[in-house]
Amino acid sequence: MKYWMPGVIALMAMPAVHAANYRLVYSPSQKLEVFIDDVKNNKPASWCAKNIPLRIVSAKSRDAAVLNDFLPRVGNLLEKQCAKATQLPWTLTDKSGATLASGNASKNRKWQPEIAANAAAQSTEPAPAPPPAVAVNSAPADASPAQVFTLPQGCKFRTYWGQGNAGSALFIPSGDALQCVDGWLNGSSAVTLQQGGKTLTPSVSFYQGYPLMNIDVATRPLKVVSANAQRLVLANPQAAGSYLLLPFDAKQHAWIFNGALIAELPRLEAADAERVKQRVAEVQAAWQPLLSERNATLTVRLVDKLVADRADPASGSYLSVNNVAH
């Protein structure tokens, strides 16, 4: 026997089988099927009762709101075939059988679906959680000022020269590659470093008198946020809130980039993986032109806010994105 509710629900009575699952209703437009499980046959006498448990399978929507108009029609249909029906406990599942929601529909409420509180919580997929908060626990930054050295032509540079460096020497050649800007040495050049009986000729990029290695600052408008005998932090106006971290190498008297970048991003925004990916890409694009080693491995440490007054300015980092290619 086949019934039709115009444009919405097609009703099909399946052949009688022993202890079968009887498909009572099928809606092609909403891709919903309603079953009464474990009944002898499709005759009302085998399933008619005050409580008629329904299993509703959705091949389309995962939202229980799809039942708001659908279930009252099902209830009206059942009421015509089973006058004593007063309650329709229902379970909404997907095609695989996973429960999406459950609840009840009662005759005195005109078969409107009511969602069980715990099922309502289960039917809503939880929003991605942000990374856990991490406390800022780094020690205060070293406040010792850098030593200032004056070259024969009057230009100055600054670094740290500890007692353990007695007997070492640094020679900076003069040439067009180096300029004096506001009294401070700027530009890139190979220098000669004599230490422990060895002679090294590393390439150094001077910026505002600070000797930096593994980066090429050139004439880019960077800002030295903080510098001490522990590390130097550079800011880039092309990517506000992003910083290059250069630990200080006492043997080479220079701040050397080793792949660490710091990027400010509110921790709650980091719940969105795409937002994290976008922020990392912004930082990478802004700093890439300065990096000497094109195949170096980068690590972007995400923070709510830079703490420039700490030894580790990325203290409180809640997420590190490693192996960023550039």
N, C-alpha and C positions, 0 to 999 in steps of 0.2 A: 504494500500500500504506500502511496506517495502523496505527500501534502506539499503545498506551496504557500509561503508567505511572501507577497509580491516584492521583488527586488532585494530581499534581505536574506531570508532563511529558507533553505530547502530541507524538507523533513523526509527522512528515508527510514523505513522499517526493514531491518535486515532479516534474512531467513533465520528461523528458529534453530538454535543449537543448544546443547546441554551446557549449562554454566558458562555462558558466553558473555562477552562484553557487547552490549547492545548500543549501536550508534543511533541515538535518538534524533539528533539535529546536525545538519551540515550547512554552513554558510559559505558559499564560494567566494563572495565578495570580501568577507572579512577573514576568510581562511580559518574558520573556527569549527571544531567538531565537539559534540557533546555526547558522552558515553554514560550509560548506567552499567556498571561492572557486575560480573558474576550473577547473571540472571538466567533462568532456564530458557526463556524465550522472550519474544517481543510483545507478548500480550500483557496488557495492564495488570492482569491478575498476578503476574510473576514479579512485578516490581512496585506496584502501587502501595504506598504506605504514607504515614504522616511525615516521615523524614525520608527523602529520596536523595542519596549522595550522588553528586554529578562530578564527572571528570571532564574537564574542558581542555581540549588540546588546541593551542594556537600555533599556526605555521607562519604567522606574520608578526603581529605586535607582541611585545613582551610586557606591555603595560596593562595592569588590571582594569584601567579605565575603559578598555575596549568592551567590557561587560556591562557598562552602564545602561546602554540601550538594548543590548543583546539579551541579557539574562531575564528582564521582565517579559519579553516575548516568549522565551522558553518556559517561564513559569506559567504564563497564561495558557500555553499549549498543554502543559502537564495537568493544569487544573481542570481542563475540559475532559481529560482522559482519566484523571484520578482526583475525585472531588475531596477526598480526605487529606490530600497533601497540604501541609502547612509550612514545612521547612525544607529548604534545598541546600544542604551543606555542599560546598563546591571547592574544587581544587583546580587551579589553572596551571597547566604545564606547557613546556615547549615540545617539539616533535621528538626530542630525545628522552622525554619523560621527566626532565628536571622541573621541579616545582618553582613556579614564578610567583604565585600568591594563593591564598586560600581564604575562605570566609563562609558566609551564610546568606541566604535570601529567604525572607519569610513572606507568607501570604498577606499578613496584616500590614506589611510595608510595601505591598504591591510588587513583590519580588525584586526590589532594588538590591543590588549586591552590597554586602557589608564585608569589608576586609578585616581579617583578624590582625590584631596589633603587631604580633611578631611576624606574621606573613607579610604585612605591609612593609616592615623594615627589610625583610629579605628580598622583596620584589624590587626594591630600589638599589641599584648597584652603587656601592660606596664610591664617593669621589676619591681620586688618588690623594694620598696623604703626602704632605711635604716632608722633607728629611727632618730628623730630630734636631732640636736646637742644641748648640754646642757652646759651652761657656768660654769666655775669653780668660785664659789662665796663663798667658805668657808673662814673663817677668818684664819690668820696665826696660825700655831701650837704653843702651849705653849713651850717656850724655857727654862723653869726652869729646872735645872739639878736634877736628882734623888738623894736622900740622900743615902749614903753608910754606911752600918752597918757591923761591924767585929765580927764574932763569936769567942768564946774562943780559938778554935783551929787555928784561923788566917784566916779562909775562909770568904769571903765577899759576901753580897747580897745587892741589891739596890731596893728601893721603895720610895714612898712618904708618909710622916707622917705629916699631917697638924695639925694646932693648935686645931682643933676640935676633935683630937684623944687623948687629954690629959687623962691620966689614963688608957689607953688601953695598952696591952702588947702582944708580939708575941714570942712564944717559939718554937724553931726549934730543934728537937731531933737529936743527933748524931747517926750515924749508917752507915752500909755498903751501904745503898741505896743512900746516899749522898756522892758526891765526890767534891774535890776542883780541878778545872781545870783552870790553868792560874790565880789562886788566886780567882776565882769566884765559887760560889756554883752551883752545877749541880746535877740533879737527882730528884726523886719523893719521897715524904713522907707526912704523916699526920702531921700537925702542930697544935699547941694550940694557939688560939686567945682569949684573955680576953678583953671584951669591954662592957661597960655599965652594969656591974654586970653579964654578961652572958659569958659562956665559949663555944667556938666552936672549932671543930677539922676538919677543911677542908683538903682535899687532895690537895697538891700543887706540881707542877712540876717546879723545878728551872732550868732555862736555862741562862747561862752566868750571873748568879746572879739575874735574873729577876724572881719573883714568878708569875707563870702562873696557871690558873685554867681551868678545863674542857677540857684540852688537856694533852697528855702524850708525851713529847718531846723525852724522852729516849736519845739515842746517835745519833739521826738523824742530818745530816749536814745542819741545818737551818741557816738563817741569820736574825738578828734583823735589819730591815731597819730603823726604827724610833721608839723611845719610849719617852713618856712624861706623864704628869699627866692627860692626856686626853685619850690616847690609845697607844697601841703597835702594830707594823706591822711586821709580820714575812714573810720571803720569803722562797720558797722551790725550790731547784735546779731541782727537779724532774718535775716541771711544771713551767718553766720560765715565768715570767710575771704574776704569780698568788700569792696572798697574803692572810694571815689570819689576821683578824682584831680583836683585843682584847681590849675592853674598860677598862679603869682603874676603879676599885671599891675602893673608899677611905676607906670604912668601913672594908674591908678585906685586904687592902694594897696589892692588887694583880691585875693583868690584867686578865680578865675573858672572855673566848670565849663564845659568845652568838649566834653563827650561821652565822655570816657575813663573806663572802669571797669576795675578789676583784680579778677580772681577766681582764687583758689587752687584748683587741681585737679591731682592727681598726673599727671605726663605720661603714664605708662603707661595710665591710665584714658582718656586722650584718644584712644586707638586706637578706642574705641567712639563712633561718631558720635552715637548716641542719648544717651549719657552727657554729651557735650559740649552737646548741645541742651538737656538737662535742667538742667545747671548754669547755662547762660546764662539760661534762663527763670527760675530761682530768683533770680539776681542782679537781673535786670530787674524782677521783681515786688517785690523788697525796696526798691529805690531809686526806682522810678517815682514814688511819691507826693511825693518831694522835688523833682522836676525842674520848673523853671518853664516851660521850652519843651517843650510836649507833643509837638511834631513833630520834635524834634531827632534827629539821627542819632547813634546810640551805637556805640561800639567797645568790646568786652570783650576785654581782654588776659589770656590764661590763663598762669598761672605755677605752678611747683611751690611756691614760697614768696615772699611779699612781702619785698623787701629795703629796709626803711625807712631804712637808713643810707646809701643811694645817692641820687645826684641824680635818677636815674630809678628809682623804687621797683618798676617792672615790668621792670627789666633782667633778662634771662634768659627773657623771655616766649617760649614755644615756639609759640604760636598766637594769632592775633587774629581775632575774629569781628566782621566789619564790618556796617554798615547794619542794626543791630538796631533794629526799630521798637518804639515804646513808647507 
